[in-house]
Amino acid sequence: MAPNAASSSSTTMDPLTATTKMAKAIMSAPTGNGKLVCTILSAYDLPDEILPESVTMSYREATGRGNGYNEISTGPPAAKHKDHSNSFKFGGPDSAANQLTISAPLPVLFESTVTFTLKYPDASKNLTSTCTIHKTLRVNDTQWLILNLDPVSDSAGTRTPLKSSASRISTSSSSNEQQPTLRLKLRLEGPYRPEIAAVVNLMNGWFTAVDVISDNTVGFVSDIPKNIPAVKLLLVPTVPLATLAIGALPILGGIMIIGIPFFLPIILIVLTLGLSLGAIGSSVYFSTRSGRTRIQHVAEPSYQTFLMTKTGQRIIYDVGPRPSPQSLAHAVLPSDMIGKLIVSLVIDAIGSASYLIPLAGEGFDLTW
């Protein structure tokens, strides 16, 4: 019997150890692939009327590895612009013929530099432009870009500035010459970090359960007065009770003032219970459809502003190493003097409020 007891105890895992192992598994999960989707729209103000063959897209990692590999290409332009010389359309925004897609680990794509090349039958006429992803895009965000095109570097690594011949007029100055441009739509797609994805899935499950329960209970509760008319009689005693409560307020106030040293712990306990019930009720309400709609209008601007920062991207999406606590504090805390003053007062208020409970302030200070 002893070996059985020992084996059963060895297979038992306490909750803290199980939670720690699960957290480590989430944090060490493999990184997900990202996807860079580009839609080539048009090429404007090219040097001449020669029809380009295609537009290619490739990327180079931040370490310099992979210069030009994974190159993908569109087809030739779909049409020539009628009202713009030396300009070509590559199809509409939803056309599959002018879409380019590169798949790679999201941290690699986020730090990479993408090269676009407008190719001609004569390779010496090729035009190129580059775009650094983390300076231009945010994950799951779409940008419409106009990139200047330059000649491909020669063997010496130099580029000659190029202007459109269609824009050259003998009586015009050089300021009227147009730089050849490539117009495109660029989007970087990628997964959440494992821990963020776990929270999102958990919240979606919770919201689904709340929606199912609210759909089944709201109609039932709203029909109670119709199905049971006697329920309305419960409102009759509320009038004298409310009158009695209002009349007793001065008496209760005097008693509280006189016995405040004795009633303070009870008041704090009741206040704590009330705040706890209020927090639970608020969380349930803001989990419903109407509550989520209201809180979205308030929180969405702040969330989008935070998400547009580099720290926000590194917290939410798997684009590289997680940010340090110092960078997170810089991203979240206000930078203006008034904001810093308010945050300091809130911290001081939290620290001082613990002394309302006798003998609890010292213990709270150790934790704080």
Sequence and secondary structure as in RCSB ss.txt:
>XXXX:A:sequence
MAPNAASSSSTTMDPLTATTKMAKAIMSAPTGNGKLVCTILSAYDLPDEILPESVTMSYREATGRGNGYNEISTG
PPAAKHKDHSNSFKFGGPDSAANQLTISAPLPVLFESTVTFTLKYPDASKNLTSTCTIHKTLRVNDTQWLILNLD
PVSDSAGTRTPLKSSASRISTSSSSNEQQPTLRLKLRLEGPYRPEIAAVVNLMNGWFTAVDVISDNTVGFVSDIP
KNIPAVKLLLVPTVPLATLAIGALPILGGIMIIGIPFFLPIILIVLTLGLSLGAIGSSVYFSTRSGRTRIQHVAE
PSYQTFLMTKTGQRIIYDVGPRPSPQSLAHAVLPSDMIGKLIVSLVIDAIGSASYLIPLAGEGFDLTW
>XXXX:A:secstr
 HHHHHHHHHH   HHHHHHHHHHHHHTS   EEEEEEEEEEEES SSS    EEEEEEE TTS  TT S EE  
S SEE SSSTT EE   TT STTEEEEEEEHHHHHT EEEEEEE SSGGG EEEEEEHHHH  BTEEEEEEEE E
E   TTS       GGG  TTS GGG    EEEEEEEEE  B HHHHHHHHHHHHHHHHHHHHHHHHHHHHHTHH
HH GGGGGGGTTHHHHHHHHHHHHHHHHHHHHHTHHHHHHHHHHHHHHHHHHHHHHHHHHTTSHHHHHHHHHHHH
HHHHHHHTSHHHHHHHB SSS   HHHHHHHHS  SHHHHHHHHHHHHHHHHHGGGSTTTHHHHHHH 
